[in-house]
Amino acid sequence: LQRDGKNLIYHLHISFVDAALGTQVEVPSIGGRVRVNIPEGTQSGEIFRLKGKGIRDLDGYEKGDLLIQVNIW
């Protein structure tokens, strides 16, 4: 996981077949693993956002997001 402010970035590597047909994967997060649906026809470089799965703001109550960037391998 990479930190970008209060957001976290995860680079997900999937196969061409999984990107074309769609799949379900588990990705790491602060609170444990999270299951994510990758829809069929996903393109390399697409970013999926999981709201509230990032880091809590130091001076507030707002949490950042977990951004999952898909890379077709």
Number of C-alpha atoms within 10 A of each C-alpha: 15 11 12 14 12 17 22 21 19 18 15 17 13 16 10 16 13 17 21 15 12 15 15 11 14 12 16 12 16 12 8 8 11 13 10 14 11 18 14 13 13 19 14 16 13 12 18 17 14 16 12 14 19 23 19 16 13 9 6 7 7 13 16 18 21 28 22 20 17 20 18 18 11
